[in-house]
């Protein structure tokens, strides 16, 4: 595949994915305007829906084995339980800090701009909106320890998987030399899973095209008009956090160049945007921070899946803006105490919830319930939430990558040569299958 015919320009995979995204956007907007029923049902809802779902499923199927094997290798690679505790503590602290800053800024901006003032509630269908009780902090922490690891793995319960795998990794370390072949096996499996990631990513341009076309065909521009003020404030706050706060943290805490970071994290952002799931994006985020930015697997294998579950800056921003918006709509003054409760609730709620599509809205019902705002208000922003989810998920995973990079740098676990090399980890050939290795394998597999 590397010997593409001369004169034929090859694009990097990221470029191809961006082209798929752009094409999907244009086609989706056109189809939404045309509203041809047969096309919308069979082509967009049917074929594109199927291919898009297959692609998200394929990404999701990699998550659990990848996290397991890379985390075992990570713990074994660190080699010292105290360092592990330090890395975990730093990551946890930074995740809380970024989320709390995110929501505080969001609330401030929303309070200044005041979206939702003078909004008319009539005509909004609020039936079918049900609230969810906030779990207690203690229950959240207790559930981190799985009663049944098999169920945790089968259900993709990320915090439980991380907990179990770390305990296993520590036991592996304690067994010393006896663990050598097990660790080697895990290293092989980790490499193997990374190869599978590459195979799945080869289909990304098509998968992303289908996902984006479907979303934009279904989401009309008209949905935005009634809540335009909410959307504009939210997008502004999300972009400010993405390009401002997070990059400032990166620069201040690690001294690294934010422009290089932004360029290298782009593939993960595109995947997060297309899938609206931090969890499904874990394989790509992991790849970006290790192979493109040079963080070691020891830090990344822990910090990235941990962040995908507990760190949701974009989601917290949405909750901040949405709370102010709904408080304005209902003419309720929450006061300083109310907003502080929102900040605490949003940070806590993000700890126990997985990064999957739409979960932010469920978390919002908990936050609203806590400060006494009517849960039905969610109906107002429901229509635009899918698109907002896509943007906030891209912000969420960027936060995960920023914290991972900062922790890796502070631990001396970041290869600066890789970070500064623009070509590091770029996939130019879709699948670099080595024909020689293939021949050897076929030979070895033949009965002798
Ligand atoms: N979709 C988001 C994520 O996966 C969570 C949310 O805000 O709904 O990170």
Boltz pocket constraint, residues with backbone or C-beta under 6 A from the ligand:
constraints:
  - pocket:
      binder: B
      contacts: [[A, 276], [A, 277], [A, 278], [A, 279], [A, 308], [A, 312], [A, 314], [A, 315], [A, 354], [A, 355], [A, 356], [A, 357], [A, 358], [A, 359], [A, 360], [A, 361], [A, 389], [A, 392], [A, 393], [A, 396]]
      max_distance: 6.0
